[in-house]
Amino acid sequence: MYEFHVGNFINAVVYALLGIVILIGSFLLVDKLTPYDLWKELIESKNLALAVVVGAMSLGIGIIIAAAVH
């Protein structure tokens, strides 16, 4: 059986939180760089095309962060 190592668990949690913080920060940066409010367009205007683009952007940034953290 494999032993449970607390250090490995703490490392995984720290890297997961770091990745989430970077992903949120990158979304906010893209939101600031665009000429309109992304959140308002997504929630209030229900812009489906923008939602697809933001989702693809989030997946792409998430993959980059996962590769960098790994």
HELIX and SHEET records of a PDB file:
HELIX    1   1 VAL A    6  LEU A   33  1                                  28    
HELIX    2   2 LEU A   38  ILE A   43  1                                   6    
HELIX    3   3 LEU A   48  VAL A   69  1                                  22    
END                                                                             
